[in-house]
Amino acid sequence: MWYQSCILLDSVVFVGNGGANLLGVWEYAAAAGLLTPYSAERKLGLLSTSALSNRNFAIYFSGTLIVLHGLWIYRLTVSWLAWELTHSVFLVGVVSFCQFAPGIVLGPIFGVAADRYDLVRTAMFIHGGMMILSLVLAAITGLDRLTIEILAGFAVLQGMMGGAYTPTRLSLITQLVPRELFASATGYLAVAFNLSRFMGPALAGLVITLLGAAWAFGLFACLIIPAMISLVIVEILPRKARKSSNASVLGDLRDGLQYTLTHPTIRWLLILVATNGVLARGVLELLPAVTEVLFGGGSAEFAALTTAAGAGAIVASIVVTRTQNSERLLRIASSAALASSCLLLGLGMTENYWIGISIVAGLGCSCTLCGVGVQALIQLKVDDNFRGRVLGLWGVFAIGATAVGGLLLGSVARVSSISTTAIGSAIILAVLVVLIGGALIRGQELERHS
């Protein structure tokens, strides 16, 4: 009973006091004989390697979790309004493209900005821009002046803000926690992203149904406020002085690309996440067709499959929070890509819905383990002077590969079948992962010798 009270206390103390009080409680419990020395040692060790035991990161994580829920509410509301205004599948796709294209196309430029400017001020500027855009869009929607052209324009502007937010959000952890907690912090930010992707659509549907789309946009603006407050509260660690021989943005961009292409492991890590994105995540983008063609299901089955994939992604993110060693992270990311290949093979060979839902949950887990594992590895390996630019490229490879994969594999499935496409993707992915894995091993050896 007392132990359960400690677990309850855990969730309260982490944010309020950075885990310090909880450490004291467990130390006292061990001394009093309420916990065995081994149990107390395990608990204390768990805290010391968890980014949530750090007060700065706990505050930042809370604000980020809230604003990411708002961002998904905004995105789903925009997509819903695009359908309500046009009843055109094509135009809904165009508006969706407008939301994500700026981050894909301009990701490296946004990464340059993250390296050049103060990260907290940049994050505050992005949050402020998101808030203004949401409030203006809420007013236009509430006054019934919204057209598809206006909606697409706001989708582009908010997409630019979202694209700039990714490298800034990920780079900020280096000024919140010590280096040994980088991987854990990366995992927790992935937990926040996947939780919001899991819960955001449901919240958006509830708000739109009960209050209307204008209120959904207004809610997003309100949910930005806690994130801005968190940036004011946290204590920022000093940032290393930036070394650059180029004063221009294009010069910095060129230096970032050159650094990435010549780094013995980072280039192959990005290729790994892109390969997994095209061939494995690309299949997940076809879930509506998979639901109907393979399993003969409808909207309920599609929702269940989507939920299963989301649950798998959350589990994978939690796994990364507990992994600090770079060599272990590399094994996890590579093994996850191989696991994706096996799961794709299974998906292409089954028509049983319950087996299928297990496979999709596994795919959600393996794809996220690969993507977030690579992101955590990059955080550990990249030079601080190039962190924003490399993370911007990670966003381009991760998001862009998924979009390309959905389009490419959808085209292949159209002329063959979904089963054939899944099996073919599995075989190609397995071969490429083995080749990339060999290159990563050689890159690791070069890093050790240099």
N, C-alpha and C positions, 0 to 999 in steps of 0.2 A: 504493500500500500504506500509506504514511504517512497519507494522507488518510483511509483507512478506519479507521485506528487512532484518529484524531481523532474520527470519528463514534462509535466505540465508547466513547471517553473521555467524549463528550458526555453519555451516559445516566448515567454514574457521577458526574460532577462537578456536574451541575445540582443534585441534591438535597443533596450534601455541602457545596457551597460557593457555591450560588446562581449558578453559571455564571461566577464570577470567574476561576477557574483556566483555564477554556476560553477566555475572552477573551484571557488572557495567552498561551496556546498559539498561538492564531491570529495574535496580534500578532507573536509571535516567528517564526512560519512565514512571515509576509509579509516581515519584515525579512531572513530567511535566504534568501528567494527560492523557498521551497517552495510558496508560494501566490502567485498574482499579486495585485497591490494591489486589483484589481477584485473578485477572489474573496474576499479577506480582508474587504474593505469590505462585501460582501453578507452574509458570515457574521456579522460584528460587528453590522451593522444588524438582521439577523434576531433575534439574541439580545436587542438592546436593546428590541425591540418585542414580545418574548415574555414572558408572565407567568411561565413556567417558569424564566426566567433570574433570577427573584427568589427568594432563599432562603426567605423566609416562605411565599410561595405554593406553592413546590415541596413543602415539608413538608406544608402544609395539603391540597394536591391529593392527595398520597399517602394521607393518612389518610381523606380523603373518598372516594377511589376504593375503598378497602378496605371502608368501612362501607356504601357503596351496594351493593356486591356482596352483603354480608350482608343488607341490607334486601330485595333481590330474592329471595334464598334464603328468607327468612322469608315473604314474600308468596306465593311459589309453594307453599311447604309448607302454609300455611294453606288455600289453594285446594284442594290435593290432599287434605288431611284432611277438608275439607268434603264432598268427593265420597265419600271412603271411609266417612264416618260416615252419610251419608244416601242416596247414589246418586240424588240429586235435582238436576237441572239448575237448577231454580228456587232451591233453597237455596244452591247454589254461587254463583249470581248475587247472592243476598242477602248472603252473607258477603263477596263481592268488593266490593259496594256499601258495606258496613260499613268496609272498609279505606280507601276513597277518599273517602267522603262527608264525614267530619269536615274534611278539608283543603279541600274545596269550600265547605262551609257556613260554616266558621269561619275561612277563610283571611284575611279582613280583620282579624279579632280577633287572630290570630297575628301579622299585620303590625304592629298597634299595639304588641304586646309587644316585637317586634324594635326598634321605635323608642324605646320607653320604658326598656328595661332593658339592662344590660351584655350585649353579644352573646356574649362568651366564656363568661360564667357561664350565660347562657341555653342556649348550645349544650351545655355540660357537664351542665346539668340535664336536657336532652332526651336526651342520650346515656345518662345514668344511668337515666332512666325507661325507655328502650328496653331496656337491659340487664336491669333487674329484671323487666320484663314477659316478656322472652324466657326468662329462667331459671325463672320461676314456671311458664310454659307448658310448658317442657321437662320440669319435674318432674311436672306433672299428666299430660302425655302419656306419660311414662315409667312412671308408676304406673297407667296405663290407666284414668284417671278422667275423661277428656275426653268432653264431650258437645257437640252442635252449639250449644247455648245458650252454654256457656262459651267455645267457640271464637269465636262471633260477638261476645261481650262483649270478649274480648281483641283482636279485630280492630278494634273501635271505639276502644279505648284506644290501641292502637299506631297507628291511623289519626290520632288526635289528635296523637300525638308526631310522626308523619311530616309532618302538616300544619303544625305549628309549626316543624319543621326546615327546610322549604323557604325561607321568607323570611329565617330566621336564617342559613342556609348561604349564601344569595346576598348578603345584606347584609354578611357578614363580610369579603368581599374588599376592601371600601373601607377596612378597617383593616389590610390586609396589603400592598397594593400602591399605588403612586401612581396618580393619576387617569388618566394616559395609558395605563395597563395594564388599566383596567377591562374594556374590550371583550375583550381577549385572555384575561383571567382568566375572564370569563363563558363564553367559548367552551370553555376547558379544563374548566370544571365541567360543561358540556354533554357534552364528550367522556367524562368520568367517568361521567355518568348513562347515556349511551347504550352505553358499553362494558359497564357492569354489567347493563343491561337485556338486552344481547346474550349475556353469559356467565352471568349469574345463574341463569336457568332450567336450563341444562345442569348447573351445579354443584349446584343443588338436587336435580335428578333423581339425580345420582351419589351424593350424601350420603344421600338417602332410601333408595335401593336398597341401598347397602352398609351403612349404619349405622342407619337408621330416622329417623322424623320428630323424635323427641325430641332426637337429636343435631344435627339441622339447626337447631333452635331454640337449642341450646347453642352451636353454631358461630357463629350470628349474635351472641350475647352476647360471644363472644371477639373477633370482628371489630370490635366497637365500641371495644375497648381502644386500638388504634393511632390511631383518630381522636381519642380523649381525650388521648393522649400528645402528638399533634401540636399540640393547642390549648395545651398547657403549654409546648412548646418554642418556638413562634413568638413573635416580637417584635411586639406590637400597636401600631399607629400611633395617636396620640391622636385621639379622636373629637371633632368639633365640639360645643360646648355646645348642648343641645337647647332650642329656643324653642317654648313652647306656652302658650296662654292658657287651656287647659282641663286640669283636674286629673283628670277622669273618663275612663275608657276609651271610653265612648260619645261623649264630646266629641271625643276624639282621632280616633275612627273617622269622625265627621261631618266633621272638618277634612280628613282624608285623602281622603274621597270628594269633597268640594268642590274640593280642590286638583286631583284627577285630572280631574274634569269640566270645570274651567275652564282647564286647561293646553292651549295651542294644538295640541300634537302628541301628548302622551301618551294622551289620550282616544282619538284616532284610531288610535294604535298598538295599543291594547288591542282596539278594534273590529276591526282588521285580523287580529290573531291569533285572535280569536274566530270571525271569518268563515271563515278558513282552517281552523280547528279543526273547525267544524261540517261544512263542505262537502267538505274534502279528507281530513283525518284521520278524519272519520266514515266515509268509504268504506274506509279502511284497517282500521277496526274490523270490517268485514264480510268480511275476508280468508278465513275458513273457507268462507263461502258463495260468494265469488268463485272460490275454488279448485275447488269441485265444479261449480258451475253454468256458469261461463265456460270453464273449462279441463278439466273432467272428471277432475280429479285427486283424490288422497286425502291421507293424513297426510304422506307424504313430500314431495309437491308443496307442501302448506301450510307445512311446515317450511322449505322452500327459499324460498318467497315471504316468509315472516317474516324469514328471515335476510337476504334481499336488502334489505328495508325497513330493517332494523337497520344493515346496512353503509352504506346511503345516508345514514342519520342520523349515523353516525360521521364520514363524509366532510364533511358539512355543518358539523358542530361544529368540525372542524379548520379549515375555511375561515374561520369567524368568529374563530378565534384569531389569524389573520393580518390582520385588518381593524380598524383603529383609528379611521378617519375616520367621523364620524357621518353625513355626507351619503352616503358610499358604503354604509354599513350600511343606510340608508333605501332606497337603490336596490336593494340585494340582497334585503331583506325583501319589498319590493313586487314585484320581478321574480320572486322565488321563488313568491309567491302566484299570479301569472299563469302561471308554469310549471306549477304544480299544476293549473290549469284545463286547460291543453293536454294534460297527461298523463292527466287524468281523461277527457277526450274520447277519447284514444287507447285507454284501457282499456275504455271502453264500446263501442268499434268493432272490437275484436279478440277472436278466440277462440284465437289461437296462444299456446301456453304460454310459449315462449321470448321472444316479444315482450312478453308479459304480465309476465314476471319482470323484464325491463329497465324496464318502465314502473313497476312497484311499487318497484324500487330508486330510480328517479328521484323518485317520490312521497315516499319516506322521506327523501330528500335535500332536496327543495323544502319539504316541510312543516317540517322541522327548521330549515332556513335561515330561514324566515319566523319561527318561534317563538323561536329563539335570537337571531336578528338583532334582533327587537323587544326581547327581554330586554336585550341589550347596549346598544341605543339608550336604553332606559329608565335603565340604570345611568349613562349619560353625561349624560342630561338632567335627571334628577330631583333635586330639592332634598334634601340630606342629612337634613333634619328629617322628610321624608315617605318616605324610601327603603323602609323595611320595609313600610309600608302599601301603597305602590304595587306592590311586588314580591309582596305577598300577593294583591293584586287580579290581578296577572299570572298567578299560580298558579290562581286561581279561573277566569279566562277561558280559560287554556290547557287545564287538565285538565277543567273543567266543559264546555267547548265540545265536546271530544272525546266525552265521555260522552253529551251531548245529541245530537251528530251521529250517533253509532252507533245510538241509539234512534230518532231521526227518520228517518234514511235507511233503516234496517232496516224501518221501518213502510211507507215509500214503496215499497221494493223488494218488499215482500210483496204489494202490490196491483198492481204493475206488473211490472218486471223489474230485475235488477241493471244490465244495460246501459243501460236507460232512465234509471235513477237516476244512474248515473255521468255520462251525457251531460247530463242536466238540471242536476246539480251543477256541471259544468264551465261551462255557459253562465251560470248565476246567479253563480258565483264570479267569472268574468271581468268581468261588469257591475259587481258590487259593488267589486271591487278597483280598477277604473278610477275609480269615484266616490270611494272612500276615498283613493286616490292623489292625486286633485285636492285633497281636503281637507287632506292631509298637506303638499302643496306650499304651500298658503295658510298653513298653520300654521307652516311653516319661515320664510316671509316675515315673519309676525308676530313670531316670535322674534328675527329679525335686527333689526327696527325697534324692538323694545322694549328 
